[in-house]
Amino acid sequence: MLTLVYTFNFVDRQVIVILQEQIRADLGLMDWQLGLLSGFVFAVFYSVLGLPIAHLSESVGRKRVVAVALASWSAMTALSGAAQNFIHLLLLRIGVGIGEAGGSPPSHSMISDIFPRRRRALALSIFSMGVYIGYLIAYGFGGLVAESLGWRMTFIVVGLPGILVAVIVALTIKEPPRGFADRVAAGLDPAAVDSADQVRPSFGETWRLLWSRKSFRHIALAASLQSLAGYGAGNFIPSFIIRAHDMTIGEVGWRLALIMGIGGVIGVVTSGWIADRLAHRGEQWYVLTPAIALIATLPLTLLTFLAVTSGEMFLFYAPYFILGAMWLGPSLAVTHSMVGLRQRAVASAALFFILNLIGLGLGPLIVGSVSDLLRPALGDADGLRYSIIGTVLVAKVWAIAHFLLASRSISADVNRT
């Protein structure tokens, strides 16, 4: 059920991306404004409010927080169909960001209470499948609806079902006891209450604990830079394909849906499985796994975005996307291993605060702004093409460096907990 909630999270977050060309034509927007809508304004409110909401969820019912958050962001998505100008859409995207801030951290916390440390990367990777199933629905289904009914009706159609799912979440999810899996793994009574586990550390304590771990600082920066590359390219790839390869929104939507939906699931689940197994040799494999995957994406970046035909582009984009999805589960799992039981929601929020503020906040905005600067000299398609290539390569190389640096201190940092 939590994976379903996360799926709705990404459907409502990403559906605007497949609608960008229709919105741009209807409201007369520039690429930098599209980057602002799909990235920066959403990311600021999502990231900043995720921290206090996560802290709140450590003391109140996590299930309630998730249900209310889902209902809120779904309503804001549906209302986006009524936007009449850029400002209306901007304010509604802020509303979506505020709602979605309450989705992931409480979910991560519950999952880490259910699964023990050596199965946590795989469990969180399975939960993260929601990202890529969300892409599949947003781009595939959203593209077909947009082609038939337009962008306004698409927002309404994808937004309203989430309100019903929020009610189901509130009525059906059973919240696990704090530290259930860790107590079972230690041979303790899972139903017993450990007074130390009932003490809720302050937000400042959790933040200071994480930031004192050198490996966390590198992981947070690596995740942020990979997110910058991912969102920068991902939030403009439908527009790029439509401009460079003369395809319709429906044609682009279902092709991207298959690659991102199926490929993303393969990448994220495989990385969790690999990292959990290799971690028996050392904790460093939680960061070496994504580092190796990202190294392999570097030549694929050039092959994808310099491809002459759409067929070649999709052929190279599939492995590019699969490998690019292999960082999330291991990064979350090892972050949770650095903190106590009542700090996991805040730990997730702290990681997501950094990676979304930098990655989602700046990625689309940088790509859109550079595209606008290059357009007079290179045109619509090539301006966007070289903006994506430059942004992605710089961000990925930088991310790889931080994952490798994290591998030096990660074992000591995890064992200090």
C-alpha positions as CSV (number, residue, x, y, z in Angstrom):
1,M,0.0,0.0,0.0
2,L,2.9,2.4,0.8
3,T,4.3,1.7,-2.7
4,L,0.9,2.6,-4.2
5,V,1.0,5.9,-2.2
6,Y,4.5,6.6,-3.5
7,T,3.2,5.9,-7.0
8,F,0.6,8.5,-6.7
9,N,3.3,10.9,-5.3
10,F,5.2,10.6,-8.6
11,V,2.3,10.6,-10.9
12,D,1.1,13.9,-9.5
13,R,4.7,15.3,-9.4
14,Q,5.7,14.3,-12.9
15,V,2.5,14.5,-15.0
16,I,3.2,18.2,-15.6
17,V,6.4,17.2,-17.5
18,I,4.5,15.3,-20.2
19,L,2.1,18.3,-20.4
20,Q,4.8,20.9,-20.7
21,E,4.6,21.5,-24.4
22,Q,0.8,21.9,-24.3
23,I,1.0,24.3,-21.3
24,R,3.8,26.3,-23.0
25,A,1.7,26.8,-26.1
26,D,-1.5,27.6,-24.2
27,L,0.0,29.9,-21.6
28,G,2.9,31.3,-23.7
29,L,5.6,30.2,-21.3
30,M,9.4,30.1,-21.7
31,D,11.6,27.0,-20.8
32,W,12.8,28.7,-17.6
33,Q,9.2,29.0,-16.4
34,L,8.6,25.3,-17.2
35,G,11.7,24.5,-15.1
36,L,10.4,26.6,-12.3
37,L,7.0,24.8,-12.3
38,S,8.3,21.3,-12.6
39,G,11.3,21.8,-10.3
40,F,12.3,24.8,-8.2
41,V,9.0,26.0,-6.6
42,F,7.9,22.4,-5.9
43,A,11.3,21.4,-4.5
44,V,11.6,24.4,-2.1
45,F,8.3,23.7,-0.3
46,Y,8.6,19.9,-0.6
47,S,12.1,20.0,0.9
48,V,11.7,22.6,3.6
49,L,8.3,21.4,5.0
50,G,9.4,17.8,4.8
51,L,11.6,18.3,7.8
52,P,9.0,19.5,10.4
53,I,6.4,17.1,9.0
54,A,8.9,14.2,9.4
55,H,9.6,15.3,13.0
56,L,5.9,15.5,13.7
57,S,5.4,12.0,12.4
58,E,7.8,10.6,14.9
59,S,5.4,11.5,17.7
60,V,2.0,11.2,16.0
61,G,0.6,8.4,13.9
62,R,2.7,8.0,10.7
63,K,-0.3,6.5,8.9
64,R,-2.4,9.6,9.5
65,V,0.4,11.9,8.2
66,V,0.6,9.8,5.0
67,A,-3.1,9.8,4.4
68,V,-3.6,13.5,5.0
69,A,-0.6,14.3,2.7
70,L,-1.9,12.1,-0.1
71,A,-5.4,13.7,0.0
72,S,-3.8,17.2,0.0
73,W,-1.5,16.8,-2.9
74,S,-4.1,14.9,-5.0
75,A,-6.6,17.8,-4.5
76,M,-3.9,20.4,-5.6
77,T,-3.2,18.3,-8.7
78,A,-6.8,18.1,-9.7
79,L,-7.2,21.9,-9.1
80,S,-4.3,22.6,-11.5
81,G,-6.6,21.8,-14.3
82,A,-8.4,25.1,-13.5
83,A,-5.3,27.3,-13.7
84,Q,-5.7,30.3,-16.1
85,N,-2.1,31.6,-16.0
86,F,1.4,31.0,-14.9
87,I,0.8,32.4,-11.4
88,H,-2.2,30.1,-10.8
89,L,-0.2,27.1,-11.8
90,L,2.8,28.2,-9.7
91,L,0.6,28.5,-6.6
92,L,-1.0,25.1,-7.2
93,R,2.4,23.5,-7.7
94,I,3.4,24.9,-4.4
95,G,0.4,23.2,-2.9
96,V,1.4,19.9,-4.5
97,G,4.9,20.3,-3.0
98,I,3.5,21.0,0.5
99,G,1.3,17.9,0.4
100,E,3.9,15.6,-0.9
101,A,6.3,16.7,1.8
102,G,4.4,14.4,4.2
103,G,4.5,11.3,2.1
104,S,8.0,9.7,2.0
105,P,9.6,10.2,5.4
106,P,6.9,8.5,7.5
107,S,6.7,5.7,4.9
108,H,10.5,5.2,5.1
109,S,10.3,5.1,8.9
110,M,7.6,2.4,8.9
111,I,9.4,0.3,6.3
112,S,12.6,0.4,8.4
113,D,10.6,-0.8,11.4
114,I,9.4,-3.8,9.4
115,F,12.6,-5.0,7.8
116,P,16.0,-5.7,9.4
117,R,19.2,-3.9,8.4
118,R,20.5,-6.5,5.9
119,R,17.1,-6.5,4.0
120,R,16.4,-2.8,4.3
121,A,18.0,-1.7,1.0
122,L,15.9,-4.2,-1.0
123,A,12.7,-3.2,1.0
124,L,13.3,0.5,0.4
125,S,14.1,-0.2,-3.3
126,I,10.8,-2.0,-3.7
127,F,9.1,0.9,-2.1
128,S,11.0,3.2,-4.5
129,M,9.4,1.3,-7.4
130,G,6.6,3.8,-6.9
131,V,8.8,6.4,-8.5
132,Y,9.0,4.5,-11.8
133,I,5.5,3.1,-11.8
134,G,4.5,6.8,-11.3
135,Y,6.6,7.7,-14.4
136,L,4.8,4.9,-16.3
137,I,1.4,6.2,-15.4
138,A,2.2,9.9,-15.7
139,Y,3.9,9.7,-19.1
140,G,1.9,6.8,-20.6
141,F,-1.6,7.3,-19.4
142,G,-1.1,11.1,-18.9
143,G,0.2,11.4,-22.5
144,L,-2.8,9.6,-24.0
145,V,-5.3,11.6,-21.9
146,A,-3.5,14.8,-22.9
147,E,-3.6,14.0,-26.6
148,S,-7.3,13.3,-26.4
149,L,-8.6,15.7,-23.7
150,G,-5.9,18.3,-23.2
151,W,-3.7,19.2,-20.3
152,R,-6.4,20.6,-18.0
153,M,-8.5,17.5,-18.0
154,T,-5.3,15.4,-17.5
155,F,-4.6,17.1,-14.2
156,I,-8.2,16.4,-13.0
157,V,-8.2,12.7,-14.2
158,V,-4.9,11.9,-12.4
159,G,-5.5,13.9,-9.3
160,L,-8.9,12.8,-8.1
161,P,-8.2,9.0,-7.6
162,G,-5.6,9.9,-4.9
163,I,-8.3,11.3,-2.6
164,L,-10.0,7.9,-2.6
165,V,-6.7,6.1,-2.0
166,A,-6.0,8.4,1.0
167,V,-9.3,7.2,2.6
168,I,-8.2,3.5,2.0
169,V,-4.8,4.2,3.6
170,A,-6.4,5.7,6.7
171,L,-8.7,2.7,7.1
172,T,-6.4,-0.2,6.2
173,I,-2.7,0.4,7.0
174,K,-1.5,-1.1,10.3
175,E,1.4,0.9,11.7
176,P,4.3,-1.3,13.0
177,P,5.8,-0.9,16.5
178,R,8.9,1.2,16.6
179,G,12.0,-0.9,16.1
180,F,10.1,-4.1,15.5
181,A,12.6,-5.6,13.0
182,D,15.7,-4.5,15.0
183,R,14.3,-6.1,18.2
184,V,13.5,-9.4,16.4
185,A,17.0,-9.4,14.9
186,A,18.5,-8.9,18.4
187,G,16.4,-11.8,19.8
188,L,14.3,-9.5,22.0
189,D,10.6,-9.5,22.5
190,P,9.2,-7.3,19.6
191,A,6.2,-6.4,21.6
192,A,8.2,-5.1,24.6
193,V,8.8,-1.4,25.0
194,D,12.3,-0.1,25.4
195,S,12.2,3.2,27.2
196,A,15.2,4.4,25.2
197,D,13.3,3.8,22.0
198,Q,10.4,5.9,23.2
199,V,12.4,9.0,23.6
200,R,12.1,11.3,20.6
201,P,15.3,13.0,19.8
202,S,15.0,16.6,18.8
203,F,15.3,17.6,15.2
204,G,18.5,19.4,15.9
205,E,20.0,16.2,17.5
206,T,19.2,14.1,14.5
207,W,20.6,16.7,12.1
208,R,23.8,17.1,14.1
209,L,24.2,13.3,14.3
210,L,23.8,12.9,10.5
211,W,26.0,15.8,9.6
212,S,28.8,14.6,12.0
213,R,29.0,11.5,9.7
214,K,31.4,12.3,6.9
215,S,30.0,9.6,4.7
216,F,26.5,11.1,5.0
217,R,27.7,14.4,3.8
218,H,29.2,12.8,0.7
219,I,26.1,10.6,0.2
220,A,23.8,13.6,0.4
221,L,25.9,15.6,-2.1
222,A,26.2,12.6,-4.4
223,A,22.4,12.0,-4.3
224,S,21.8,15.7,-4.9
225,L,24.0,15.8,-7.9
226,Q,22.6,12.6,-9.4
227,S,19.1,14.0,-8.8
228,L,20.1,17.3,-10.5
229,A,21.2,15.2,-13.6
230,G,18.1,13.0,-13.4
231,Y,15.5,15.8,-13.0
232,G,17.3,18.2,-15.3
233,A,17.2,15.7,-18.2
234,G,14.1,13.9,-17.2
235,N,11.9,16.9,-16.8
236,F,12.8,18.1,-20.3
237,I,13.2,14.8,-22.2
238,P,9.5,14.8,-23.5
239,S,9.9,18.3,-24.7
240,F,13.3,17.4,-26.3
241,I,11.9,14.4,-28.1
242,I,8.9,16.4,-29.4
243,R,11.2,19.1,-30.7
244,A,14.1,17.1,-32.0
245,H,12.4,14.0,-33.4
246,D,9.0,15.4,-34.4
247,M,6.8,13.0,-32.3
248,T,3.4,13.6,-30.8
249,I,2.8,13.8,-27.1
250,G,1.1,10.4,-27.1
251,E,3.9,8.7,-29.0
252,V,6.5,10.2,-26.6
253,G,4.4,9.4,-23.6
254,W,4.0,5.6,-24.0
255,R,7.6,5.1,-25.1
256,L,9.0,6.9,-22.1
257,A,6.4,5.2,-19.9
258,L,7.7,1.8,-20.8
259,I,11.4,2.7,-20.4
260,M,11.0,4.7,-17.2
261,G,8.4,2.4,-15.7
262,I,9.9,-1.0,-16.4
263,G,13.5,0.1,-16.6
264,G,13.3,2.1,-13.4
265,V,11.8,-0.8,-11.5
266,I,14.6,-3.1,-12.8
267,G,17.3,-0.6,-11.8
268,V,16.1,0.3,-8.4
269,V,15.2,-3.3,-7.2
270,T,18.4,-4.8,-8.7
271,S,20.5,-2.2,-6.9
272,G,18.9,-2.9,-3.5
273,W,19.4,-6.6,-4.0
274,I,23.0,-6.3,-5.1
275,A,23.9,-3.8,-2.3
276,D,22.4,-5.9,0.4
277,R,24.4,-9.0,-0.7
278,L,27.7,-7.2,-1.3
279,A,27.3,-5.4,2.1
280,H,28.2,-8.6,3.8
281,R,31.8,-7.9,2.5
282,G,31.6,-4.3,3.8
283,E,29.2,-1.3,4.2
284,Q,31.1,0.5,1.4
285,W,29.1,-1.5,-1.2
286,Y,26.1,0.6,-0.4
287,V,27.8,3.5,-2.1
288,L,30.1,1.7,-4.5
289,T,27.1,0.0,-6.2
290,P,25.6,3.4,-7.3
291,A,29.0,4.8,-8.2
292,I,29.7,1.9,-10.6
293,A,26.3,2.3,-12.2
294,L,26.7,6.0,-12.7
295,I,30.1,5.6,-14.3
296,A,28.4,3.4,-16.9
297,T,25.9,6.1,-17.7
298,L,28.5,8.6,-18.9
299,P,29.0,7.3,-22.4
300,L,25.3,6.5,-22.6
301,T,24.5,10.2,-22.0
302,L,26.3,11.2,-25.2
303,L,24.8,8.2,-27.2
304,T,21.3,9.1,-26.1
305,F,21.2,12.8,-26.6
306,L,23.3,12.9,-29.8
307,A,21.4,10.1,-31.5
308,V,20.2,10.9,-35.0
309,T,17.0,9.0,-35.0
310,S,14.4,8.5,-32.3
311,G,14.9,4.7,-32.5
312,E,18.6,5.1,-31.6
313,M,17.8,7.5,-28.9
314,F,15.3,5.2,-27.1
315,L,17.7,2.2,-27.6
316,F,20.4,4.0,-25.6
317,Y,18.0,5.8,-23.2
318,A,16.8,2.4,-21.8
319,P,20.1,1.3,-20.2
320,Y,20.9,4.9,-19.3
321,F,17.8,5.1,-17.2
322,I,18.1,1.7,-15.7
323,L,21.6,2.4,-14.4
324,G,20.7,5.9,-13.4
325,A,18.0,4.5,-11.0
326,M,20.5,2.4,-9.0
327,W,21.4,4.9,-6.3
328,L,18.2,5.5,-4.3
329,G,17.6,2.3,-2.3
330,P,21.2,1.8,-1.1
331,S,21.5,5.5,-0.2
332,L,18.3,5.5,1.9
333,A,19.2,2.2,3.6
334,V,22.7,3.2,4.7
335,T,21.4,6.6,5.9
336,H,18.8,4.8,8.2
337,S,21.7,2.6,9.5
338,M,23.4,5.8,10.9
339,V,20.5,6.8,13.2
340,G,18.3,5.5,16.0
341,L,14.8,4.1,15.7
342,R,12.9,7.4,16.3
343,Q,15.2,9.3,13.9
344,R,14.5,7.5,10.6
345,A,11.7,9.7,9.3
346,V,13.8,12.8,10.0
347,A,16.9,11.1,8.5
348,S,14.9,10.5,5.3
349,A,13.6,14.0,5.3
350,A,17.1,15.4,5.8
351,L,18.4,13.4,2.8
352,F,15.4,14.4,0.7
353,F,15.7,18.0,1.8
354,I,19.2,18.2,0.4
355,L,18.8,16.2,-2.7
356,N,15.4,17.7,-3.7
357,L,16.5,21.3,-3.0
358,I,19.6,20.9,-5.1
359,G,18.5,18.2,-7.6
360,L,14.8,18.9,-8.2
361,G,15.1,22.6,-7.4
362,L,18.1,23.4,-9.6
363,G,18.2,20.7,-12.3
364,P,15.2,21.7,-14.4
365,L,15.8,25.4,-13.8
366,I,19.4,25.1,-15.0
367,V,18.5,23.1,-18.1
368,G,15.6,25.4,-18.9
369,S,17.6,28.6,-18.4
370,V,20.6,27.3,-20.4
371,S,18.3,26.1,-23.2
372,D,16.8,29.7,-23.4
373,L,20.3,31.1,-23.6
374,L,21.3,28.7,-26.4
375,R,18.1,29.0,-28.4
376,P,19.0,32.1,-30.5
377,A,22.2,30.4,-31.7
378,L,21.2,26.7,-31.9
379,G,17.4,26.7,-32.1
380,D,14.7,25.1,-30.0
381,A,15.9,21.5,-30.3
382,D,19.7,21.8,-30.2
383,G,19.6,24.4,-27.5
384,L,17.8,22.0,-25.3
385,R,20.0,19.1,-26.4
386,Y,23.3,20.6,-25.4
387,S,21.9,22.1,-22.3
388,I,20.9,18.6,-21.1
389,I,24.2,17.0,-22.1
390,G,26.3,19.6,-20.4
391,T,24.3,19.6,-17.2
392,V,24.1,15.8,-16.9
393,L,27.8,15.1,-17.5
394,V,29.0,17.7,-15.0
395,A,26.5,16.6,-12.3
396,K,27.1,12.8,-12.8
397,V,30.9,13.1,-12.7
398,W,30.7,15.2,-9.5
399,A,28.2,12.7,-8.0
400,I,30.5,9.7,-8.7
401,A,33.3,11.5,-6.9
402,H,31.2,11.9,-3.7
403,F,30.0,8.3,-3.7
404,L,33.6,7.1,-3.9
405,L,34.7,9.5,-1.1
406,A,31.8,8.2,1.0
407,S,33.1,4.6,0.7
408,R,36.2,5.6,2.7
409,S,34.4,6.3,5.9
410,I,31.0,4.6,5.7
411,S,31.9,1.5,7.7
412,A,33.1,3.5,10.6
413,D,30.1,5.9,10.5
414,V,27.6,3.1,10.5
415,N,29.3,1.2,13.3
416,R,29.2,4.3,15.5
417,T,25.4,4.2,15.7
